[in-house]
Amino acid sequence: MTTVRTRSPRRSPGEWGSANALILGPAVALTLLVVVFATLAPGTFLSGSNLSNIASQVSVLAVMAVGLTMVLLLGQIDLSVANVSSFAGVACATFFSGQSFGMFLFGQAHFPAGITWLALLLPIALAGGLGWIASMLMNRASIPSFVATLAVYELASGWALYWSQGNTLYDVPPVIKTLGSGTVGPVPTITIVAVVTLVAGHFVLQRTRFGRHIYMTGASRSAAELSGVAVKAVTRNVFIMCACLSALAGILNIGRLGSAQAELGNDLLLPAIAAVVLGGTSLFGGIGGMGHTVLGLLIYGVLDNGLDQLDVDIFLKPYIRGLFLILALVLNTVAMRLAAKSTVRSAEQFAEEHEGDNPDSKTAAPQPVPTG
């Protein structure tokens, strides 16, 4: 039997742009922002110290956004990430200090002071347990992710307040301070951790079966189940990973700031979601990836830093960010429609060109692939 090989038809620039609108839109937006702020603040914006500052500012968000990207690719949402990060920071400082902490119905407990590995790993493990609780509420009780993670939001917030008693904790392990505020040459250490985390997330999504199952589940849960994907296991593992990465982000945050508070990272929720969405990852699941998230993080970081460079009123900045996010959401929706229409046109064109082909020939219409 002869295998017929065909070349994909050459696309016009307009067709290519439509097919890649989800990645081109954020890239163009980032370029325009850089040009605008470099023009309005030429002496400071593109300086090495300011670029390093932007990288450092978005690094905590980047670690958190890796897990949140996977959640959004499932077509779900996690409202607990910021509170889980705050809880992990408080837990890290509490465990390292050696002070007693309440176990609610089980009295008081404490660990020996100065055990770094315990202060680092145990909060991440506890955060994973919170992610597991959220996934069980979704998988076993069929509770929407919005409500399930809102419950975990309250658990993490209450836990952090109970352990810290509303106080600021300064017992941050030295290695965490180094990771959070140190440098390797001109590069902040926290940025290196963020890049490694983003690369690892990209590898998981693009090179593993688990990553493919995330895309399949987000694109169509029922179709994924019919294809043999363990959808509930995928959901469970994604929410556990998201919670653990949020905890890592919280620990890095206390290293960057030098102290832990129960509400230290609570304002990171909307920026983390905004960064992922600004990059073009769909809120409805199945479309996006770490490449989109990197663009979204840079857009958010450049916008926030650029407004500071221009001395914009601090009370006006959230309003401007909100307007930009609304614009990004509208463009995201338009880009998804353009990409979908481009895929349909490609399939129709392929079908027309091969309408009279031998049915035994091994040809197949082009299929959309996840973008990363």
N, C-alpha and C positions, 0 to 999 in steps of 0.2 A: 504494500500500500504506500502510495507516495504522499508525503507530507507537504502541503502547500504552505509556504512561508510568505507572509505579506508584510509590507511596511505600513506603518501608521501614516495616514495622510498628513502632508505638511500643513501646519496651521498658520493662518494669518496672524499678524501681531495682535489684532483685536481678539481673535479666538484664544490665543495663548494667554492674553491678559485676563479674559473671562475665566478660563480654567484655573488660573493661579491667583484669582482675586483675593482669596483669603489670606495669602501671605504677602501679596503686593500692597494691599491697603495699609496694613500696619507698618510695612517698610517705608512707604512713601510718607506716612504720618510722622514717623520717627525722623526721617531726613528733613522734613519741613520744620519740625520743632528745633532740631539742631541748628539749622540755617537761621531761623528767626532769633533764637537766643544768642547765637554767636554774633549776629549782627547788632542786636540791641545791647549786649554786654560783651563787647569784643575783648576787653582787657582781662576778664576773669573767667568767663564760662568755659573756654577751651584750654585753660591752664591745666597743667598736670595735677596739681593739688586738688582742683575742683573735680576733674574727671575721676580721680581716686576717691574723692568724697562721694560722688554719685554711686560708684561701684560699692562702696561700703554701706551706703544708705539702703540700697536695694537688696543686699545680700541676705539679710534675715527674711525679707519677703520672698526671696528666691527659693530658699530651702522650704518654706511653708508652701509656696506655689507649686512645687513639684508634686506633692501629694494632692493638692487641690486640683491640679490639672487632671490627674487620673480620675478623681471623683467626678469632675465635670464631663470627662469623656464617657463615663458611665451614664450620663444623663441625670446625675444626682447632684445634691448640694450638701456641704458640710458647714454648718454655722458655728461649730464648736472650736475651730482651729485656733483662733486667737486666745480663747480662755484656756485651752489645753496647753498652749505655749506658756501662758502666765503661770499656770499650775506647775508645770515642769520646772520653771525657773525657781519658784518658791521651794519646791521639793528638793532641788539640787542644793540650794543654800542651806536648807534645814538639815538635810542628811549630812552635809559636810561639817556643819557647826557642832554636831554632837549634842545639841540641845534636845530636850524631850518634845515630842509632838503627839497630839491627840489622835487616838484611833477610834473616836466616837464611842461606840458601845463597848469597846475593848480596852478602855483606859488609856494610859500613857505608854509611849515606847520611845526608844532612842537608839542610835547607832554610835559606835566610837567615833570621835572627831577625826577629821582629816583623811578619810578614806575616799580618794578621788574617784576610783572606778565605780564605787557604789553610788556616789553622788551623781555620776554621769549616766550610768546604765539603768539604775532602778527607776528614776523618773520617766525614762523612755519606755520601760516595760509597763509601768502603771498607765502611761498614756495609751499604749497599745491595748490595755484592758478596757479603757474608755471607748476606743474605737470599736473593739469587739462588742461592747454593750450596744452601741449604736447599730451595728450591723445585725445583731440578734433581734433588736426591736423591729428592724426592717424585714428581715428574712422570716422570722417566726411569727411576728404579730402583724405583719403587713402594714406597719406604720410608715408613712412617707418620710423620706430622709430629712425633710425640713423640720418635722416635729421631733423625730428621733434625735437628731443632733442638737436640737434646742434643749432637750432634756439633758444631754451630755454637757452642753454649755453650762447649765446650772450646776451640775455635779462638779465640774472642774472649777468653776468660780467659787462655789461654796467651800470646796476642799482647800483651795488656795487661801481663802480668807480665814478659815478655821486654823490652819497651821501657822499662818503668819500673824494672826490676831490684828491684822491691819497695819502691822509695822513694816518698816523697810529692813531688809536683811542684807548684811554686807559680807557674809562669809562665803565668798565666791572662790572656788578652787583656782589656784594659780594657772593650771593648764587651760581652764576655761577662759580666764582673762587673756591668756596668750592667743587663743583661738579667736576671741571676740574683738580684741583691740591691738594685737600685734601685727607686724608686717614681715614680709619676705622680700627684701629689697624695697622697691617702691609699691609693691602690691600688698594690700591688706590681707592678712591671713583669713579673715572671715570670707573674703571674696573667693579665695582659693577653695575653701570648703563649699561655698555655694556653687562654683563651677563644677567641682567634682560631683556634687549631688545632682545637678542638672544633666551632666553627661551620663551618670548612672541611670537617671530616669528616662533619658532618651534611649539608652540601650535596652532597658526593660520594655519600653513601648514598641520599639522598632525591630528588635532582634530576638524576642522570646515569645513562646506560645502564650504565656500569661498576658503579654502586651496585646497580642492579636485578639485574645478573648475579651480584653477590655474594650477594644474598638467594636468588636462584634456585638457585645452586650449593649453598648451605648447606641449602636445603630439600630438594632432591633432585638429587644430582649426575648421575644417569643421565637424569632428565627434562630437566635443563638441557642436557646434551649432545644429546639428541634434538631440543631446541628450537633448536639451532644456536649455543649459547653455547660460546665457546672456553674451556672449563673450565680447561685447563692454563695458559693465558695469564692468566686471572683469578687463579688460585692464585699464579702467579709474581709478578704485580704487587702482590698483597696482601702477600706476605711481604717483598718489597723495600720497600714503603711502611712496613710495620711496623718493619723494621730501621732505616730512615732516621729514623723518628719516635723510635725508642728512642735513636738516636745524638743527636738533638736534645735529648732529655730528659737524657742524660748530660752534654752540653755545658752546658745550663742549670744542672745540678746543681753542676758545678764552679764556675760563676759565683756560685751561691748560697753555696757553702761556702768559696770562695777557694783551693781546691787540688784536685789530682787524685790518685787512688790506684787501683791495679789492682782493688781489691775495694770501691771506694767505693759503687757502686750495686747490688751483688750481692744485697742484702736487699730489693730492690724487686720481685722477681718475684711472690712470693705476694701482697703488697698490691695489685699491679696487677691480677692475676687476680681477687682477691677483690673489688676495687672494681667491675670489670665484671660479675661474677656477682651481687653484691649488688644491682645496679640492675635485674636481671631478664633480662639477655641470656642466651639459652639456650646451654648447653655443647654442644648437639647441632646447632646451626646454624640459620639462617633466621629467627630471632626475636630482636628486640632493636633496638638502635640507640644513637645518641649521647645521646638524652634519657635512656635508661636508665642509661648510663654516668655522666652528670652526677649523677643521684640516687645511684648507687653510690659515687661519689667523695665526695659530701657525707656520706653515711652513714659511710663509713670515716673521713673526716676528723673528723667530729663525735664519733664513738665514741672515737677515739684521743686527741683533745684533751680530751674530757670526762673520760676516765679520769685524765689528767694533772691536771686541775683538782681532782679528788677525792683526789689523792695516793694512788692505788692503787699497790700494790707493783709495781715495774717488772718483776719476775719473774713476776707474775701476769697482766700485761696480755696476753701472747700467748695464754694459756689462755682469757681472756674473749673475745678476738677470735675464737678458734677456735670457741667455743661459739656465738657470734653468727653466724659463717659457716655452721655446720652448720644452725642454725635458718633462715638465709636460703636455703640450698640446698633444704631441705624445702619452704619456702613457695614457692620458685620452681617446684618440680615440681608442687605443688598448683595454683598459678596457671596453669601451662601446660595442665593437664588441664581446669580450669574454662573457660579461653579456648577450648580445642578443643571442649568439649561445647557451649559457647554458639554456636560457628560451625556445628556440626552441627544444633543446634536451629533456628537461623535458616534454614538451607538447607531443612530438612524443612518448616518452616512456610511458606516461600515456595513450595515444591513443592505443598503441599496447597492453598494459596490460588489457585494458577494451574493446577491440574490440568486444568480444562476449557477453558483459554484457546485461542485460535486458534493453531495451530502456526506460522502465518506471522508472528505478532506478535513484535516485537523486544524480548523481555523476557529477562532473565538473572537467575539466582540470585545473591544476594550472595556475594562472594568475600572471603576473608580477605586483608588487606593487611599488609605489613611495618610494624612499629611503630618509631617513631624517637624 
